[in-house]
Amino acid sequence: MRGKRALLIVDVQNDFCPGGALPVAEGDVIIPKLNAYIQLFQASGAPIIASRDWHPAETTHFNTHGGPWPPHCIQGTPGAAFHPELNLPKDTLVVSKGMGADEDAYSAFQARDEQGVLLGEWLRAQGIDQLYVAGLALDYCVKASALDALKEGLETTVLLDATRAVNVHVHDAELAIEELVRRGARLAVYETLQKAF
């Protein structure tokens, strides 16, 4: 029997794109590719999931309160909104993370839906066993989400042409990919996946 798959789009929010509070270089360049993946998964009946940072104004995640990052993706602000060119379907499952005052929450598996259900619980309830991960940023939230997907026992594929890295250190992207492959993640790009669907 073929497995059930889902597409997870990680944190493609205004604050992580050029012009935002914590921009990933070329973070918006991946959006046309993400939209192509959304169409591909929608056409096959697979669910689309979008995670988002949804921080309170005061959190230990921010450098204003001792954390590593400038304030970003504060609940209800324009910076926390999904990028306007990202064509998320109406039935996209939105899961939110980092909502606590002392919660970093890099992984989408720490995110909950509006009913408070954790992403991992939702995937199990839907019988999903294959997760395709894309979005921002490769060396932080995408990596953390993919590693947690592997821990959950999901067949996990990172969509390399639909992610970008922060690269705080020069080779962070390469190191992230190496770690993901070492832990068992697969890598794919649109052309190869399109043929497989």
trRosetta pair geometry for C-beta under 8 A, 3 or more apart (Angstrom, degrees):
i j d omega theta_ij theta_ji phi_ij phi_ji
3 129 4.4 -102 -156 71 118 109
3 130 4.6 109 113 -23 131 112
3 155 6.6 84 96 29 175 133
4 46 7.5 157 -178 -119 70 87
4 126 6.9 -147 127 133 145 89
4 127 5.1 73 26 111 150 90
4 128 5.0 -102 104 -108 103 47
4 129 6.0 90 48 18 73 77
4 130 6.8 -179 88 27 35 90
5 41 7.4 -119 111 -133 107 101
5 44 7.7 9 62 109 114 135
5 46 5.0 -28 88 -125 82 138
5 128 6.8 75 -138 -149 13 90
5 129 7.9 -58 -80 64 52 56
5 130 3.9 -39 -100 84 84 112
5 131 7.2 174 -155 -79 69 26
5 132 6.4 37 -180 -14 114 103
6 41 7.6 69 -157 -165 34 135
6 46 5.6 -173 -101 175 41 99
6 47 4.7 -15 -124 67 104 90
6 48 7.5 -179 -168 -84 80 20
6 49 5.9 41 159 -7 121 112
6 123 6.7 -126 24 -121 149 98
6 126 7.4 67 -58 100 135 145
6 128 4.8 -18 -10 -134 118 142
6 130 7.3 152 19 87 59 64
6 131 5.7 -16 65 -113 88 70
6 132 7.2 -162 94 27 42 78
7 37 6.0 152 -141 147 145 109
7 38 6.9 -164 98 -99 158 52
7 41 4.3 -92 -21 -66 131 169
7 46 6.3 95 -13 118 89 120
7 47 7.4 -158 33 100 70 50
7 48 5.2 -16 67 -116 107 66
7 49 6.8 178 90 28 53 72
7 132 5.0 -29 -110 71 65 106
7 134 7.3 -14 -171 18 94 108
8 49 4.8 -20 -108 74 67 111
8 50 7.9 158 -161 -88 51 27
8 51 6.8 22 -174 -14 96 106
8 108 6.0 165 -175 81 130 166
8 119 7.9 61 -119 -167 128 139
8 131 5.7 16 -7 -174 120 105
8 132 6.8 170 24 81 73 49
8 133 4.9 -15 70 -107 109 69
8 134 7.3 156 87 28 59 61
8 135 7.5 -80 127 -3 71 128
8 145 6.5 -157 131 156 143 138
8 149 7.7 -155 15 -75 155 138
9 12 5.7 -42 162 -1 109 119
9 34 6.1 78 -123 -156 125 122
9 38 7.7 -8 -50 -76 138 100
9 48 7.0 9 -3 -175 112 91
9 49 6.9 175 24 89 69 54
9 50 4.7 -18 69 -108 104 74
9 51 7.3 -171 89 22 52 69
9 86 7.4 146 160 -166 153 133
9 88 7.6 -136 54 -97 150 102
9 134 5.7 -22 -112 75 65 90
9 135 4.8 124 -174 -67 56 119
10 51 5.2 -5 -126 52 58 115
10 108 5.6 -116 -110 -48 95 125
10 133 6.5 27 -24 -169 118 91
10 134 6.9 -173 17 92 85 36
10 135 3.3 174 53 76 68 141
10 136 6.3 -153 101 49 87 43
10 141 5.0 177 166 122 129 109
10 142 5.0 178 53 -85 151 69
10 145 5.4 -154 -92 3 137 157
10 163 8.0 27 49 -113 112 106
11 16 5.8 75 143 -12 100 161
11 51 5.8 -30 -45 96 69 90
11 52 6.0 126 -107 -121 58 40
11 53 5.7 44 -124 -16 114 90
11 73 7.7 -50 -149 -89 101 154
11 108 8.0 -142 -29 -74 90 99
11 135 5.6 117 47 156 65 127
11 136 5.0 -103 94 74 96 84
11 137 7.6 -57 85 -18 128 58
11 141 5.1 44 7 91 142 161
12 16 7.1 -115 -135 72 30 125
12 17 7.5 49 -171 -55 66 112
12 27 7.6 170 -136 167 72 99
12 30 7.7 -122 -114 85 123 111
12 31 6.9 131 -172 -97 137 87
12 34 6.6 45 -77 -118 165 174
12 50 7.3 -76 34 -149 96 107
12 82 6.0 42 90 -151 82 83
12 83 5.3 -68 148 7 92 111
12 86 5.2 126 112 -81 133 153
12 135 5.1 -114 -47 -137 91 93
12 136 5.8 119 -90 9 57 107
13 16 5.2 80 61 14 77 103
13 17 7.3 -154 96 -9 37 95
13 20 7.4 112 114 -131 76 156
13 52 5.7 99 -66 -139 126 94
13 53 6.5 -107 15 38 156 91
13 73 5.5 56 114 -101 159 108
13 79 6.9 60 149 155 108 56
13 80 5.9 -33 -164 -160 137 32
13 81 6.5 141 -150 80 84 30
13 82 5.9 -71 -100 -101 61 38
13 83 6.7 -176 -138 -38 12 72
13 136 7.8 -123 26 61 69 129
14 17 5.7 -68 -148 36 35 109
14 19 7.5 -56 -179 92 87 98
14 20 5.1 159 140 -94 61 116
14 78 6.1 -36 60 144 161 74
14 79 5.0 -127 85 -139 106 39
14 80 7.4 -19 39 20 97 14
14 81 5.5 32 -9 64 118 80
14 82 7.7 94 -29 136 77 9
14 83 5.9 141 -75 -91 60 61
14 84 7.9 37 -79 -19 106 80
15 20 3.7 154 -147 -179 26 122
15 21 4.4 -20 -149 33 104 93
15 22 5.5 35 152 32 96 83
15 23 7.6 -126 163 -69 43 57
15 53 7.7 -78 63 66 129 127
15 72 4.2 148 158 -162 145 97
15 73 5.0 -131 39 -51 144 71
15 79 3.7 57 -62 178 103 102
15 80 6.7 7 -8 -71 122 42
16 20 5.8 -25 6 80 18 157
16 22 6.0 -19 -96 88 58 86
16 23 6.5 117 -179 -124 28 37
16 24 5.3 13 174 -3 85 103
16 27 5.4 -163 134 -165 79 159
16 72 7.4 89 -60 173 70 138
16 73 7.6 13 -33 -55 94 115
16 136 4.6 142 147 118 141 150
16 137 6.8 -152 -164 -49 123 94
17 20 5.2 93 54 -13 57 124
17 23 6.1 -25 117 -130 18 88
17 24 7.1 -30 -94 43 35 82
17 27 4.3 -141 -110 93 57 118
17 28 4.4 70 -155 -57 117 95
17 83 5.5 82 -32 -94 153 121
17 136 7.8 -135 -66 -45 68 165
18 23 5.0 73 -98 -154 35 141
18 25 7.7 52 -76 -130 96 36
18 26 7.6 30 -42 -72 114 20
18 27 6.4 175 -23 40 68 95
18 28 5.8 -78 20 2 97 118
19 23 6.6 103 29 -83 33 134
20 23 4.9 138 53 -75 85 80
20 27 7.9 -49 24 63 128 149
20 72 7.1 66 155 -140 106 110
20 79 5.7 121 -148 -141 95 95
21 70 5.7 -143 165 108 98 113
21 71 6.3 -68 176 94 151 62
21 72 4.2 -171 87 -100 123 86
21 73 7.8 -139 51 -20 125 57
21 79 5.4 25 -6 -148 113 149
22 69 6.0 8 -106 -170 145 111
22 70 5.9 178 -75 59 95 96
22 72 4.2 -43 -1 -76 119 156
22 73 7.9 -55 31 -14 121 93
23 27 6.1 -144 -169 7 73 132
24 27 3.6 101 69 -72 96 114
24 136 5.0 -159 7 -146 156 121
24 137 4.7 179 -101 -98 139 115
24 164 5.1 135 145 99 122 113
24 165 7.2 -174 -157 110 114 15
24 166 5.6 -85 -115 -86 88 62
25 164 6.7 -139 78 165 63 132
25 166 8.0 117 10 -138 84 33
25 167 7.4 -36 25 37 123 117
26 29 4.1 -20 -176 5 91 129
26 30 7.5 92 139 -25 86 83
26 164 5.3 -174 88 -120 91 154
27 30 7.0 -54 -176 19 38 105
27 136 5.3 28 -143 -98 110 141
27 137 7.4 -65 -106 -94 109 91
27 164 5.4 -137 -96 58 53 138
28 31 5.5 -19 -170 -14 60 120
28 83 6.4 166 -115 -143 90 151
28 85 7.3 72 -162 48 102 131
29 164 7.0 91 51 -59 103 138
30 33 5.3 -65 -166 48 62 113
30 34 5.7 67 137 -29 86 103
30 134 7.3 -172 165 172 134 111
30 135 7.7 170 108 -113 146 26
30 136 7.8 170 44 -57 142 90
30 161 7.4 157 -130 143 92 53
30 162 4.8 115 -172 -151 114 49
30 163 6.4 84 -116 -53 160 15
30 164 5.9 -147 -30 -23 127 100
31 34 5.3 -51 -143 35 36 115
31 35 6.3 39 157 -21 66 102
31 83 6.0 -104 -99 103 134 145
31 85 5.0 65 152 101 151 111
31 86 5.6 -107 -142 -79 105 73
32 35 5.6 -53 -149 34 33 113
32 36 6.6 36 151 -21 64 102
33 36 5.5 -50 -152 33 36 114
33 37 6.6 37 149 -17 65 102
33 134 7.9 -142 114 -166 104 148
33 159 7.9 174 143 146 116 121
33 161 5.3 -137 -159 127 156 96
33 162 4.5 -148 114 -89 116 89
33 190 6.1 -131 -154 -47 96 134
34 37 5.6 -53 -151 36 35 112
34 38 6.4 40 149 -25 66 102
34 86 6.2 -26 103 -129 136 92
34 134 6.0 179 -106 119 90 138
34 135 7.3 72 -106 -82 132 65
34 162 5.0 126 -73 -154 71 119
35 38 5.4 -45 -147 30 35 116
35 39 6.7 37 153 -18 63 101
35 85 7.7 -74 -51 147 132 81
35 86 7.0 -159 -69 -143 89 46
35 87 4.7 64 -125 27 105 112
36 39 5.8 -53 -154 34 33 111
36 40 6.4 34 149 -21 65 107
36 190 5.8 18 110 -134 132 143
37 40 5.4 -55 -147 36 35 114
37 41 6.2 26 159 -13 70 106
37 132 7.5 -152 -169 125 128 135
37 134 6.4 116 50 5 171 158
37 159 6.4 18 -97 -152 151 168
37 162 5.9 -20 -18 -68 143 165
37 190 6.6 -115 -70 -105 84 98
37 193 7.7 19 -117 92 91 150
38 41 6.2 -60 -146 41 27 103
38 42 6.0 29 156 -20 64 112
38 48 5.8 36 -135 -112 86 143
38 87 6.0 -174 76 84 155 91
38 88 7.1 -130 -128 -107 148 40
38 89 6.8 174 179 -24 116 94
39 42 5.7 -56 -142 39 27 113
39 43 6.2 29 159 -23 63 108
40 43 6.0 -57 -151 32 24 111
40 44 6.9 7 155 -6 60 109
40 190 7.6 -177 -31 -148 155 89
40 193 7.0 77 151 119 158 112
40 194 6.3 -103 -119 -101 136 76
40 197 6.0 -176 -179 -22 104 171
41 44 6.0 -65 -151 43 34 102
41 46 4.2 -82 -171 70 88 113
41 47 7.8 -45 155 74 119 20
41 48 6.0 126 98 -76 133 88
41 132 7.5 -152 -84 52 129 136
42 45 7.7 45 180 -68 32 20
42 46 7.4 -90 -67 54 22 70
42 48 6.7 -15 -69 -37 85 122
42 89 6.0 135 -100 -51 130 145
43 197 7.9 79 84 150 108 140
44 197 5.6 -107 -65 -166 140 115
47 91 7.9 -100 -134 125 80 102
47 93 6.2 22 172 -3 121 117
47 126 6.7 -41 -1 -171 147 162
47 128 7.4 -78 39 -79 119 132
48 88 6.8 -179 127 -149 136 76
48 89 5.7 116 39 30 142 109
48 91 7.6 107 44 91 97 75
48 92 4.7 -54 97 -114 105 84
48 93 7.2 168 91 22 52 74
49 92 7.0 146 -109 -171 20 78
49 93 4.6 -25 -111 70 76 103
49 94 7.9 162 -162 -85 58 23
49 95 6.5 6 -174 1 104 112
49 108 7.6 110 132 169 121 143
49 119 7.0 95 -176 -139 149 110
50 82 6.5 -2 169 -97 148 136
50 86 7.9 115 -121 143 140 138
50 88 5.6 -32 -37 -118 149 136
50 92 5.2 22 0 166 111 129
50 93 7.3 165 25 82 64 51
50 94 5.3 -22 71 -107 95 69
50 95 7.5 170 85 25 44 69
51 94 7.8 138 -103 -162 24 53
51 95 5.0 -31 -107 73 73 94
51 96 7.5 156 -160 -89 64 23
51 97 6.2 8 -173 -1 110 116
51 108 3.7 -116 -66 -118 158 108
51 111 4.9 -171 -135 -14 106 169
51 119 7.3 -25 -86 -77 113 145
51 135 7.6 147 50 99 94 174
51 141 7.5 -158 98 168 133 127
51 145 7.1 -163 13 -99 159 143
52 73 6.9 -175 170 -160 85 128
52 80 6.7 84 169 180 122 84
52 82 6.9 -92 -90 -68 125 83
52 94 6.6 -3 2 -167 116 98
52 95 7.5 162 22 83 70 46
52 96 5.5 -26 69 -109 90 69
52 97 7.3 166 82 26 42 76
52 111 7.7 114 43 -133 49 140
53 72 6.8 30 104 111 148 94
53 73 3.6 71 95 110 109 161
53 80 6.9 -119 89 -131 78 88
53 96 7.9 54 175 -157 9 70
53 97 6.3 -52 -107 74 46 83
53 98 5.0 -1 -149 38 77 144
53 105 7.6 148 -120 95 76 107
53 141 7.8 -105 -55 -88 102 153
54 73 6.6 -81 -76 153 27 105
54 75 5.2 55 -179 -92 78 86
54 80 6.3 86 -112 -164 59 131
54 96 3.8 -10 9 -163 147 113
54 97 6.6 117 25 48 89 33
54 98 6.1 148 49 68 53 86
54 99 5.4 -6 94 -81 98 88
55 59 5.2 -101 -169 8 108 153
55 61 6.1 -115 -124 62 134 140
55 62 7.4 123 161 -46 151 107
55 71 7.7 -156 96 -154 140 71
55 72 7.1 76 25 81 139 55
55 73 5.4 92 11 94 100 86
55 74 5.6 -59 79 -102 89 50
55 75 6.6 -143 73 -30 35 78
55 80 7.7 -152 31 -99 74 123
55 98 4.8 -40 -80 131 80 114
55 99 7.1 -152 -110 -101 30 33
56 59 5.3 129 61 -52 86 104
56 74 7.2 11 162 -145 16 81
56 75 6.3 -7 -94 2 43 119
56 99 6.8 77 -33 -171 88 51
56 100 7.6 -49 0 156 118 11
56 101 5.8 -36 52 -88 141 69
57 71 7.5 12 -156 -145 57 131
57 74 5.3 48 -91 -148 63 129
57 75 7.8 -86 -41 34 69 88
58 62 7.7 -106 -145 38 34 132
58 64 7.7 -98 -124 100 66 115
58 65 6.0 106 -167 -60 74 147
58 101 6.3 4 104 -137 82 100
59 62 5.5 96 69 -1 79 97
59 65 6.2 169 87 53 28 145
59 67 7.0 3 115 -20 77 149
59 98 7.2 61 -177 172 165 92
59 100 7.4 111 -128 105 111 48
59 101 5.3 -148 -109 -152 67 43
59 102 7.0 -169 -158 -70 74 27
59 103 7.1 -61 -155 46 122 65
60 65 5.1 -104 -98 118 43 111
60 66 5.7 -26 -146 69 82 102
60 67 5.1 127 154 -58 50 106
60 101 6.9 72 -6 147 85 65
60 102 4.7 28 19 -122 126 67
60 104 7.9 -63 93 -63 88 77
61 65 7.8 32 40 66 42 111
61 67 4.5 94 162 -145 14 169
61 68 7.8 -49 -173 39 52 73
61 69 6.2 -18 154 45 79 112
61 98 6.1 17 -51 -156 167 114
61 103 7.0 -26 -47 85 119 45
61 104 5.2 146 -104 -110 101 58
61 105 7.9 -46 -89 32 141 81
62 65 5.3 63 69 26 89 93
62 67 5.0 84 46 48 19 123
62 69 6.1 -70 -115 82 46 75
62 70 6.8 12 -151 177 86 20
62 71 4.7 22 -132 -81 136 67
62 72 7.8 168 -103 13 98 67
63 66 7.5 -164 -148 51 35 5
63 67 5.7 -98 -65 74 39 66
63 68 6.5 -26 -73 155 88 10
63 69 6.2 -153 -27 75 89 21
63 70 5.7 -28 23 -83 117 45
63 71 7.9 -105 38 -32 76 62
64 67 7.9 -8 39 36 52 92
64 70 7.9 65 -26 -146 92 51
64 71 6.0 3 0 -48 128 105
67 104 7.6 165 -141 -99 127 92
69 72 6.4 -66 147 14 120 117
71 74 6.2 7 174 -50 104 116
72 79 6.2 -121 -157 148 62 133
73 77 7.7 175 -159 59 21 107
73 79 6.0 -118 -76 122 38 95
73 80 4.3 97 -156 -105 59 81
73 98 7.4 64 100 81 126 142
74 77 4.6 47 72 3 90 132
74 79 6.7 51 27 66 77 115
74 80 5.9 -119 61 -44 35 123
75 80 6.2 57 -106 -58 20 178
75 99 7.4 60 -68 -125 127 84
76 80 6.7 37 28 51 21 139
77 80 5.0 95 59 4 76 101
77 81 7.7 -121 102 -19 47 83
78 81 5.6 -40 -158 8 43 119
81 84 7.5 26 126 -61 122 74
82 86 5.2 -96 160 62 109 132
82 88 6.2 4 134 -13 167 136
83 86 4.6 94 69 -14 90 107
88 92 4.3 -38 178 -23 105 159
89 92 5.2 138 63 -43 70 87
93 113 6.1 -55 -171 -104 98 121
93 122 6.9 155 -177 159 155 154
94 113 7.0 112 79 -130 53 73
94 114 7.6 51 74 -40 93 93
95 108 6.2 90 86 -170 128 91
95 111 3.6 100 140 130 106 119
95 112 6.0 167 -155 77 89 12
95 113 5.3 -55 -97 -72 78 61
95 119 5.1 35 -141 -75 173 101
95 122 7.7 -145 -80 17 130 151
96 99 6.0 62 131 -55 109 117
96 111 5.6 162 72 -154 18 98
96 112 6.4 -35 57 59 73 68
97 103 7.6 -135 172 139 71 122
97 105 3.9 -166 165 155 105 133
97 107 7.5 -160 -143 83 163 45
97 108 6.6 -136 -28 -121 143 40
97 110 5.0 86 -137 94 121 90
97 111 3.7 -75 -53 -84 100 84
97 112 7.6 128 -81 8 63 64
98 103 5.4 179 -137 108 41 99
98 104 6.7 -43 -111 157 94 20
98 105 4.0 -147 -64 59 67 123
98 110 7.8 77 -45 107 57 122
99 103 6.5 2 54 62 44 145
99 105 7.7 22 5 6 58 163
100 103 3.3 90 55 -14 103 122
100 105 7.8 123 31 -26 94 125
103 110 7.6 178 -178 158 114 134
105 110 4.2 -145 -135 102 91 139
105 111 7.0 110 180 -65 124 69
106 110 7.6 76 50 22 41 133
106 140 5.5 -119 -150 168 121 82
106 141 4.9 -145 -176 -96 73 65
106 144 3.9 95 113 15 110 168
106 145 7.8 -127 131 -39 74 73
107 110 5.1 100 74 -3 85 96
107 111 7.8 -137 114 -12 58 86
107 141 6.9 174 -87 -150 28 64
107 144 3.9 -120 -72 137 81 103
107 145 4.9 151 -149 -81 69 54
107 147 7.4 -92 -103 61 124 89
107 148 4.6 82 -163 -12 145 145
108 111 4.9 -39 -162 13 56 125
108 119 5.5 47 140 -29 85 170
108 141 7.0 82 -39 176 80 98
108 144 8.0 140 3 98 62 91
108 145 4.1 34 17 -117 97 122
108 148 7.6 -167 57 62 66 135
109 118 7.0 38 -178 173 60 105
109 119 5.2 -113 -115 64 46 118
109 120 5.2 45 -148 -43 99 104
109 145 6.3 151 -14 -134 85 64
109 148 3.8 -135 14 134 147 147
109 149 7.0 -167 -57 -59 125 59
109 152 6.9 -164 -120 -42 141 130
110 118 7.6 -48 -142 -140 21 104
110 119 8.0 0 30 15 20 112
110 148 8.0 -130 -28 -100 76 170
111 118 7.4 121 81 -147 40 60
111 119 5.3 47 69 -34 87 116
112 115 7.8 -126 167 73 99 51
112 116 5.1 -10 176 -150 139 34
112 117 6.1 141 -156 64 82 31
112 118 5.6 -47 -95 -86 78 46
112 119 7.5 -121 -89 -33 31 67
113 116 7.2 -50 68 16 63 17
113 117 5.0 -4 35 53 105 90
113 119 7.8 122 -37 -80 85 58
113 122 6.3 92 -19 -71 128 145
117 121 5.2 -123 -175 85 90 122
117 122 5.1 105 128 -62 121 95
117 125 7.9 -34 -175 2 143 145
118 121 4.6 90 62 6 84 105
118 122 7.1 -153 93 -8 43 87
119 122 5.7 -59 -150 36 32 112
119 123 6.3 32 156 -20 68 105
120 123 5.8 -53 -147 35 31 111
120 124 6.5 30 155 -18 64 105
120 148 7.5 -101 -69 152 118 109
120 152 5.2 -151 -132 -111 112 139
121 124 5.9 -56 -151 36 31 111
121 125 6.3 32 152 -21 65 108
122 125 5.7 -56 -149 36 31 112
122 126 6.4 20 155 -11 65 109
123 126 5.9 -64 -149 43 30 105
123 128 4.3 -79 -164 57 84 121
123 131 7.1 -23 -134 -75 146 120
123 152 7.3 60 78 149 140 151
123 154 7.1 -31 152 -82 149 135
124 127 7.6 38 -179 -71 32 29
124 128 7.6 -78 -62 44 22 79
124 152 8.0 -125 -59 -177 100 117
128 131 6.6 69 151 -70 120 85
128 154 7.1 5 125 -122 90 120
129 153 7.7 -48 -144 120 85 88
129 154 6.0 -172 -168 -129 42 69
129 155 6.1 48 141 12 78 96
130 154 6.7 151 -106 -176 17 90
130 155 4.6 -24 -108 70 74 106
130 156 7.9 -179 -157 -75 51 31
130 157 7.3 14 -177 1 92 107
131 146 8.0 -173 104 -120 114 63
131 149 4.7 -118 65 -151 144 140
131 154 4.6 27 4 152 110 144
131 155 7.3 155 23 78 63 53
131 156 5.3 -11 67 -111 94 72
131 157 7.4 -179 93 30 48 69
132 157 4.9 -20 -111 72 73 103
132 158 8.0 155 -162 -95 57 16
132 159 5.8 53 174 -42 99 110
132 188 7.4 -52 -135 51 109 131
132 193 7.6 74 -129 -131 146 147
133 142 5.9 139 147 -159 113 83
133 145 5.7 167 -141 104 137 114
133 146 4.8 -146 50 -79 162 94
133 149 6.7 -152 -50 -7 132 154
133 156 6.5 6 -6 -169 119 95
133 157 7.0 168 20 84 74 48
133 158 5.3 -34 70 -107 98 63
133 159 6.8 -169 80 8 41 84
133 163 7.9 29 125 -67 78 136
134 142 7.2 -19 -167 -125 16 123
134 158 7.4 130 -80 -165 55 58
134 159 4.1 -29 -78 56 108 119
134 162 3.7 -7 -154 106 135 115
134 163 5.3 -142 -155 -55 62 90
135 141 7.3 -58 106 98 113 111
135 142 5.7 174 71 -83 79 104
135 162 7.2 5 -41 137 38 91
135 163 6.1 5 54 -105 28 85
136 141 6.8 40 112 54 50 118
136 142 6.9 -110 167 -37 4 109
136 163 6.9 169 -78 -147 42 70
136 164 6.3 -9 -106 55 87 84
137 140 4.8 46 65 33 97 102
137 141 6.1 87 33 28 57 87
137 142 6.3 -113 103 3 24 104
137 163 7.4 115 -163 -177 36 90
137 164 6.3 -55 -138 92 80 66
137 165 5.6 93 170 -139 100 34
137 166 4.6 65 145 -35 162 86
138 142 4.8 -39 -114 59 35 137
138 143 6.4 64 160 -41 49 92
138 158 7.8 84 -136 -175 92 132
138 163 4.4 108 -75 145 96 120
138 164 6.2 -136 -13 108 107 15
138 165 4.0 -59 53 -77 111 80
138 166 8.0 -157 48 1 72 64
138 173 5.5 44 92 -128 137 84
138 176 5.4 137 140 98 90 154
138 177 7.6 -9 170 -56 125 83
139 142 7.7 29 -1 52 22 98
139 143 5.8 13 -149 -16 23 135
139 165 4.4 61 -13 -147 106 104
139 166 5.6 -108 57 34 114 87
139 167 6.7 128 2 -60 150 46
139 168 7.7 -145 104 10 143 86
139 172 4.1 36 -132 147 160 109
139 173 5.7 -92 -54 -83 113 48
139 175 7.4 55 -127 69 110 91
139 176 4.3 -134 -107 -50 68 142
140 143 6.4 116 44 33 5 104
140 144 6.5 -18 161 -8 46 112
140 166 6.1 38 -16 -3 118 128
141 144 5.6 -52 -136 40 32 110
141 145 6.0 33 161 -21 65 108
142 145 5.9 -57 -146 38 26 109
142 146 6.2 23 157 -16 64 110
142 158 6.8 90 162 -137 112 112
142 163 5.2 67 -108 -139 171 137
142 176 7.8 67 84 167 99 141
143 146 5.9 -60 -146 39 27 107
143 147 6.2 26 158 -18 65 108
143 176 4.6 -100 -84 -154 135 112
143 179 7.0 46 -157 79 121 123
143 180 6.3 -118 -131 -65 81 109
144 147 5.9 -55 -145 37 28 110
144 148 6.4 25 156 -15 63 108
145 148 5.9 -59 -150 39 29 108
145 149 6.4 36 150 -25 64 104
146 149 5.4 -48 -148 31 34 116
146 150 6.7 37 152 -19 63 100
146 156 5.2 132 -160 166 80 135
146 158 5.4 -10 -103 -74 153 106
146 180 5.6 9 112 -130 140 117
146 185 5.3 26 166 -102 123 144
147 150 5.7 -51 -155 33 34 113
147 151 6.6 36 147 -19 64 103
147 179 7.6 -22 -83 133 119 110
147 180 7.0 -110 -67 -107 80 73
147 183 6.0 9 -122 111 82 170
147 185 7.9 -69 -78 -46 51 124
148 151 5.3 -49 -148 35 39 115
148 152 6.4 40 151 -20 66 103
149 152 5.6 -56 -152 36 33 112
149 154 4.5 -65 176 60 87 126
149 156 4.2 124 106 -97 123 128
150 153 7.7 62 177 -61 33 15
150 154 6.8 -92 -82 58 28 74
150 156 5.1 -83 -65 11 77 142
150 183 5.4 103 112 140 171 112
150 184 5.4 133 -141 69 129 111
150 185 6.2 -88 -65 -64 126 82
155 186 7.4 12 173 2 85 121
156 184 7.3 83 45 107 103 86
156 185 4.8 -57 99 -117 104 83
156 186 6.9 164 93 23 50 77
157 185 6.9 144 -106 -175 25 81
157 186 4.3 -30 -105 75 80 102
157 187 7.0 159 -160 -94 74 11
157 188 5.1 12 178 4 123 118
157 193 7.9 134 141 -96 150 120
158 163 6.8 -39 178 0 99 151
158 177 7.6 -149 84 -119 150 75
158 180 5.8 7 -15 164 145 157
158 185 5.5 37 -13 162 104 133
158 186 7.3 178 20 85 66 48
158 187 5.6 -25 65 -109 89 66
158 188 7.5 157 77 27 42 70
159 162 4.3 1 115 40 117 111
159 163 6.6 131 82 -18 71 100
159 188 5.8 -35 -107 76 62 86
159 189 7.0 109 -163 -110 69 35
159 190 7.5 56 -162 -61 111 66
159 193 7.4 -25 -114 -31 102 153
160 163 6.5 -73 -142 38 29 103
160 177 7.6 40 -110 -112 112 123
160 187 5.4 32 -39 -168 119 103
160 188 7.0 173 6 70 89 31
160 189 5.6 -51 57 -76 96 84
161 189 4.4 71 -14 -137 121 93
161 190 5.8 -77 66 -11 140 92
162 190 7.6 96 -38 -55 110 99
165 172 5.7 172 171 96 133 100
165 173 3.6 -141 -7 -83 160 98
165 176 6.6 177 -110 21 126 144
166 172 6.7 -32 71 92 78 151
167 170 6.4 20 -174 -139 105 22
167 171 7.8 92 -137 -4 92 7
167 172 4.9 -176 -113 41 47 110
167 173 5.7 -27 -76 -25 97 98
168 172 6.0 71 38 -43 70 153
169 172 5.1 116 61 -49 78 98
171 174 4.7 -48 -172 44 87 115
171 175 5.6 89 126 -26 90 99
172 175 5.7 -58 -144 40 31 111
172 176 6.1 36 157 -25 66 105
173 176 5.7 -55 -151 32 28 113
173 177 6.6 26 154 -16 64 105
174 177 5.8 -55 -150 36 32 109
174 178 6.3 34 152 -20 66 106
175 178 5.6 -52 -146 36 33 113
175 179 6.3 32 155 -18 65 105
176 179 5.9 -57 -150 36 29 109
176 180 6.3 29 154 -20 65 108
177 180 5.7 -55 -147 36 31 112
177 181 6.3 27 157 -16 66 107
177 187 7.1 33 -154 -89 103 136
178 181 6.1 -59 -149 38 28 107
178 182 6.1 29 154 -21 64 111
179 182 5.6 -57 -145 37 30 114
179 183 6.3 22 158 -14 66 109
180 183 6.0 -63 -150 40 27 105
180 185 4.0 -40 167 41 92 139
180 187 7.7 101 106 -68 124 94
181 184 7.8 113 -177 -19 28 8
181 185 6.0 -80 -80 63 36 82
181 187 6.8 -28 -83 -29 102 112
188 192 5.4 -132 -155 79 87 116
188 193 4.9 83 158 -58 133 104
189 192 5.7 82 57 16 71 101
189 193 7.0 -152 92 -5 29 97
190 193 5.8 -68 -145 42 28 106
190 194 5.9 34 161 -29 69 108
191 194 5.9 -50 -145 28 26 114
191 195 7.0 24 156 -16 58 103
192 195 6.1 -57 -160 33 33 110
192 196 6.6 27 148 -18 66 110
193 196 5.5 -61 -150 38 38 110
193 197 6.4 40 154 -30 71 102
194 197 6.1 -51 -149 24 30 111
